[in-house]
């Protein structure tokens, strides 16, 4: 099965982004549902590990293009699934709305990448719209919370909570 290099690159990017989005979304769900601690889970050297996995993905994609190996394809999937978990676990509950918005954006970019592979203009356009609108929304949400977008995505501010939550004080909510 002689597949063009461009199609392999597009397919690999779509699968990688989709796998990162999938496992990232599962972790976000578990944190928001209370089945996993909402606190950041910090792994020593996480930025190095994430960068190494990112570089490994690029190398694997190049290797897939040159070899068309099924094993290399599945290694791309596995590395992407692991990267999705590692990108989300250091982010705390207060930043989860931004993370969910960004994961939505990633799903759009995955769809756009697969649209290129399939030659489907509608998939490219809708994927790009979802991807860009999700990224813009994430950026606006960070600005509204006075947080750096990069720091939120890299897990820099995940441990912050509100003062009322720290005090353990419960108050009634007034309406009107």
Protein Blocks (a to p, Z undefined) as FASTA:
>chain_A
ZZdfklmmmmmmmmmmmmmmmmmmmmmmmmmnopacfbdcddehklmmmmmmmmmmmmmm
mmmmmnopaklmmmmmmmmmmmmmmmmmmpcfklmmmmmmmmmmmmmmmmmmmmmmnopa
klmmmmmmmmmmmmmmmmmmmmmnopafklmmnopmmmpccfklmnopacdddeZZ
